[in-house]
Amino acid sequence: MGTLQKQLSAGNLVDAHKRVKMSKRVIRSTKAGVPIVRAVERAIALLRAFSSERPRQTLTELALSTSLDKNTTRRLLHTLEAGGLVEHSEGHYALSFGLHELLSAVTVGGDLRDIALPTMHRVAAETSATTFLWVYQDGFAVCVERVRPPQPTVEVTWSPIGSRNTLNSGGGPLTILGYLPPEKLAVALEHPLISRTPFSITNPGELQRRAAKIAKDGYVIAENDFVVGLSGVGVPILHPNGDLIAALSISSLCDHVKSIVEADGVKKLKMYAHAIARRL
């Protein structure tokens, strides 16, 4: 487990740079003629620099990952701290409970999450794998729910609820990639694609071919592309007309996922995804 966590942590600062670039590209997608408030944009970049892999960072680290000078970074952090969104202790900054309080007002995936949750608990219990629910938003996969199994084979601590991932790695994000219409697929592939491991695909052409295969197969098995040693299986939750609603995925150690797949795990996961879709 320690090795897996180290692999996940490797290159985190590089990933932070990419996350900030991605957030800026999303922010730029505003209504024509409506100007961007630069200070707010910078504050958002700072908030997005935090992650489950890097929850506590120094002023220097945050300035580097956001490409802001230290004075600007310090002023913004002080303002965020005064607003209850950031806390400062022993030379490190972290997101505060104030952000958690805002989570209850988030509407993305709300009804879907409530409907899917009982099924997700069943999947997690039957597979002993962490179960995720993903939706597409602005070129990314957003985790809107995750369920830890009663007896996990490995502690999957990444991709917390609310996290955004590029669509080039992981069972859920890749499933979404496979079911996007061409115009949304093009948007997703314009974002900087994070290479989390040597097995992550970052070539747009190769990802387009992977997307076509996922759509044809109706599922995806993602191996070692998010964390070396882990695999994921993802299936779509589809509207009766075939449009993508969300993706349901599981993640665990490679050998454990292999045993799940060999025991008709993909077929069962599809069945559960269909059951969720019927109740929507």
C-alpha positions as CSV (number, residue, x, y, z in Angstrom):
1,M,0.0,0.0,0.0
2,G,2.8,2.4,0.8
3,T,4.3,1.8,-2.7
4,L,1.0,2.6,-4.3
5,Q,0.6,5.8,-2.4
6,K,4.2,6.8,-3.4
7,Q,3.4,6.1,-7.0
8,L,0.3,8.3,-6.8
9,S,2.3,11.1,-5.2
10,A,5.0,11.0,-7.8
11,G,4.9,14.1,-10.1
12,N,2.1,15.7,-8.0
13,L,3.6,19.2,-8.5
14,V,3.5,18.7,-12.3
15,D,-0.1,17.5,-12.0
16,A,-0.9,20.7,-10.0
17,H,0.4,22.8,-12.8
18,K,-1.8,20.9,-15.2
19,R,-4.8,21.2,-13.0
20,V,-4.4,24.9,-12.8
21,K,-4.1,25.1,-16.6
22,M,-7.3,23.0,-17.0
23,S,-9.2,25.2,-14.5
24,K,-8.2,28.4,-16.4
25,R,-9.5,26.9,-19.7
26,V,-12.8,26.1,-18.1
27,I,-13.0,29.6,-16.6
28,R,-12.4,31.1,-20.1
29,S,-15.6,29.5,-21.4
30,T,-17.9,32.4,-20.4
31,K,-20.6,34.3,-22.1
32,A,-19.5,36.5,-24.9
33,G,-18.9,40.1,-23.8
34,V,-18.8,39.3,-20.1
35,P,-15.4,40.1,-18.7
36,I,-13.4,37.8,-16.4
37,V,-12.6,39.1,-12.9
38,R,-8.9,38.5,-12.7
39,A,-8.7,38.3,-8.9
40,V,-11.5,35.7,-8.7
41,E,-9.9,33.7,-11.5
42,R,-6.6,33.6,-9.5
43,A,-8.4,32.7,-6.3
44,I,-10.1,29.8,-8.1
45,A,-6.7,28.6,-9.5
46,L,-5.4,28.6,-5.9
47,L,-8.3,26.5,-4.6
48,R,-7.9,24.1,-7.5
49,A,-4.2,23.7,-6.7
50,F,-5.2,21.6,-3.6
51,S,-5.9,18.0,-4.1
52,S,-6.3,14.7,-2.2
53,E,-2.6,14.0,-3.0
54,R,-1.5,17.5,-1.9
55,P,-4.0,18.7,0.7
56,R,-1.4,20.9,2.6
57,Q,1.0,23.2,0.8
58,T,3.4,26.0,1.5
59,L,3.1,29.5,0.1
60,T,6.1,28.7,-2.2
61,E,4.5,25.6,-3.5
62,L,1.2,27.3,-4.2
63,A,2.8,30.2,-5.9
64,L,4.8,27.8,-8.1
65,S,1.8,25.7,-9.0
66,T,-0.3,28.7,-10.0
67,S,2.4,30.7,-11.6
68,L,1.6,33.7,-9.3
69,D,4.1,35.8,-7.4
70,K,4.4,35.2,-3.7
71,N,2.9,38.6,-2.7
72,T,-0.2,38.0,-4.8
73,T,-0.5,34.5,-3.6
74,R,-0.2,35.6,0.0
75,R,-2.9,38.3,-0.3
76,L,-5.3,35.9,-2.0
77,L,-4.8,33.2,0.6
78,H,-5.3,35.7,3.4
79,T,-8.6,36.7,1.8
80,L,-9.7,33.1,1.3
81,E,-8.7,32.4,4.9
82,A,-10.8,35.4,6.1
83,G,-13.7,34.0,4.1
84,G,-13.4,30.6,5.8
85,L,-12.3,28.7,2.7
86,V,-8.6,28.2,3.6
87,E,-6.8,27.6,6.8
88,H,-3.2,28.3,7.7
89,S,-1.1,26.4,10.3
90,E,2.6,25.8,10.8
91,G,3.6,27.3,7.5
92,H,1.1,25.3,5.4
93,Y,-2.2,26.1,3.8
94,A,-5.1,23.8,3.4
95,L,-8.8,23.9,2.4
96,S,-11.0,24.5,5.4
97,F,-14.4,23.2,6.5
98,G,-16.1,26.2,4.9
99,L,-15.9,24.5,1.5
100,H,-17.5,21.4,2.9
101,E,-20.4,23.5,4.1
102,L,-20.9,24.6,0.5
103,L,-21.0,21.0,-0.8
104,S,-24.6,20.6,0.4
105,A,-25.7,23.3,-2.1
106,V,-24.1,21.5,-5.1
107,T,-26.8,20.3,-7.5
108,V,-24.6,18.4,-10.0
109,G,-25.6,14.8,-9.9
110,G,-27.9,15.2,-6.9
111,D,-30.9,13.2,-7.9
112,L,-28.7,10.7,-9.8
113,R,-26.6,10.3,-6.7
114,D,-29.5,9.6,-4.5
115,I,-31.0,7.0,-6.9
116,A,-27.6,5.3,-7.6
117,L,-26.3,5.1,-4.0
118,P,-28.2,1.9,-2.9
119,T,-27.0,0.1,-6.0
120,M,-23.5,1.3,-5.5
121,H,-23.5,0.0,-1.9
122,R,-24.6,-3.4,-3.3
123,V,-21.9,-3.4,-6.0
124,A,-19.2,-2.5,-3.5
125,A,-20.3,-5.2,-1.1
126,E,-20.4,-7.9,-3.8
127,T,-17.1,-7.0,-5.5
128,S,-15.1,-5.8,-2.5
129,A,-14.0,-2.9,-4.8
130,T,-14.4,0.8,-4.3
131,T,-17.4,2.0,-6.5
132,F,-17.6,5.3,-8.2
133,L,-20.3,7.4,-10.0
134,W,-19.1,9.9,-12.6
135,V,-20.7,12.6,-14.7
136,Y,-19.4,14.7,-17.6
137,Q,-18.8,18.4,-17.1
138,D,-16.9,20.9,-19.2
139,G,-14.5,18.3,-20.7
140,F,-13.9,16.4,-17.5
141,A,-15.2,13.5,-15.5
142,V,-16.5,14.6,-12.1
143,C,-16.8,12.1,-9.3
144,V,-20.3,12.7,-7.7
145,E,-20.3,9.6,-5.4
146,R,-18.0,6.9,-4.2
147,V,-18.6,3.9,-1.9
148,R,-16.0,2.1,0.1
149,P,-16.6,-1.7,0.3
150,P,-17.1,-3.3,3.7
151,Q,-14.0,-5.4,3.3
152,P,-11.7,-3.7,0.8
153,T,-8.7,-5.4,-0.8
154,V,-7.0,-2.0,-1.0
155,E,-7.7,1.4,0.4
156,V,-8.6,3.6,-2.6
157,T,-8.1,7.1,-1.3
158,W,-8.0,9.1,-4.5
159,S,-10.8,10.5,-6.7
160,P,-12.9,11.9,-3.8
161,I,-16.4,13.3,-4.3
162,G,-16.1,16.5,-6.3
163,S,-12.8,15.7,-7.9
164,R,-12.3,16.4,-11.6
165,N,-10.3,14.1,-13.8
166,T,-9.2,14.2,-17.4
167,L,-10.8,11.5,-19.6
168,N,-7.6,9.6,-20.5
169,S,-7.3,7.3,-17.4
170,G,-9.5,5.4,-15.0
171,G,-12.5,3.2,-15.6
172,G,-15.2,5.9,-15.1
173,P,-13.5,8.8,-17.0
174,L,-12.6,6.5,-20.0
175,T,-16.2,5.2,-20.1
176,I,-17.4,8.8,-20.4
177,L,-14.8,9.4,-23.2
178,G,-16.3,6.5,-25.1
179,Y,-19.8,7.9,-25.1
180,L,-19.3,11.5,-25.8
181,P,-20.7,13.0,-29.0
182,P,-17.9,14.2,-31.4
183,E,-18.1,17.9,-30.4
184,K,-17.8,17.2,-26.6
185,L,-15.0,14.6,-27.3
186,A,-13.1,17.3,-29.2
187,V,-13.4,19.7,-26.2
188,A,-12.2,17.0,-23.8
189,L,-9.2,16.2,-25.9
190,E,-8.2,19.9,-26.0
191,H,-7.5,19.9,-22.3
192,P,-3.9,19.1,-21.1
193,L,-4.1,15.3,-20.5
194,I,-2.4,14.2,-17.2
195,S,0.0,11.3,-17.5
196,R,-0.5,9.7,-14.1
197,T,1.6,6.6,-14.9
198,P,3.7,5.4,-17.9
199,F,0.5,3.6,-19.0
200,S,-1.7,6.7,-19.3
201,I,-2.6,7.6,-22.9
202,T,-2.1,11.2,-23.7
203,N,-2.1,11.1,-27.5
204,P,-5.5,12.5,-28.8
205,G,-5.5,10.2,-31.9
206,E,-4.9,7.1,-29.8
207,L,-7.6,8.3,-27.3
208,Q,-10.1,8.7,-30.2
209,R,-9.5,5.1,-31.2
210,R,-9.8,4.0,-27.6
211,A,-13.1,5.9,-27.4
212,A,-14.5,4.1,-30.4
213,K,-13.6,0.7,-29.0
214,I,-15.2,1.5,-25.6
215,A,-18.4,2.5,-27.4
216,K,-18.3,-0.7,-29.4
217,D,-17.6,-2.9,-26.4
218,G,-20.0,-1.2,-24.0
219,Y,-17.4,-1.1,-21.2
220,V,-13.8,-0.5,-20.5
221,I,-11.1,-2.2,-18.4
222,A,-8.4,0.3,-17.4
223,E,-5.2,-1.2,-16.1
224,N,-2.3,0.6,-14.3
225,D,-3.2,4.0,-16.0
226,F,-4.2,5.8,-12.9
227,V,-2.0,4.1,-10.3
228,V,0.3,1.3,-11.2
229,G,-1.0,-1.9,-9.5
230,L,-4.6,-0.9,-9.8
231,S,-7.3,-1.6,-12.4
232,G,-10.7,-0.2,-13.0
233,V,-13.9,-1.4,-14.8
234,G,-16.3,1.2,-16.1
235,V,-19.8,0.9,-17.8
236,P,-22.2,3.6,-19.0
237,I,-25.5,4.6,-17.5
238,L,-27.5,5.4,-20.6
239,H,-30.8,7.2,-21.4
240,P,-33.3,5.1,-23.4
241,N,-32.3,7.1,-26.5
242,G,-28.7,6.1,-26.0
243,D,-27.3,9.3,-24.6
244,L,-24.8,9.2,-21.8
245,I,-26.2,10.0,-18.3
246,A,-23.2,8.9,-16.2
247,A,-20.6,6.2,-15.7
248,L,-20.4,3.5,-13.0
249,S,-17.0,2.1,-12.2
250,I,-15.1,0.0,-9.7
251,S,-11.4,0.1,-8.7
252,S,-9.2,-2.4,-6.9
253,L,-5.9,-4.3,-7.2
254,C,-5.2,-5.7,-10.7
255,D,-5.5,-9.3,-9.7
256,H,-8.7,-8.7,-7.8
257,V,-10.3,-6.9,-10.7
258,K,-9.2,-9.7,-13.0
259,S,-11.0,-12.2,-10.8
260,I,-14.1,-10.0,-10.9
261,V,-14.1,-9.8,-14.7
262,E,-13.6,-13.6,-15.0
263,A,-16.7,-14.1,-12.8
264,D,-18.9,-12.2,-15.2
265,G,-18.2,-8.9,-13.4
266,V,-18.7,-6.8,-16.5
267,K,-22.1,-8.3,-17.2
268,K,-23.2,-7.7,-13.6
269,L,-21.9,-4.1,-13.6
270,K,-23.9,-3.4,-16.8
271,M,-26.9,-4.9,-15.2
272,Y,-26.6,-2.6,-12.2
273,A,-26.0,0.4,-14.5
274,H,-29.2,-0.4,-16.4
275,A,-31.1,-0.7,-13.1
276,I,-30.0,2.8,-12.1
277,A,-31.0,4.1,-15.5
278,R,-34.5,2.6,-15.2
279,R,-35.1,4.4,-11.9
280,L,-34.1,7.8,-13.3
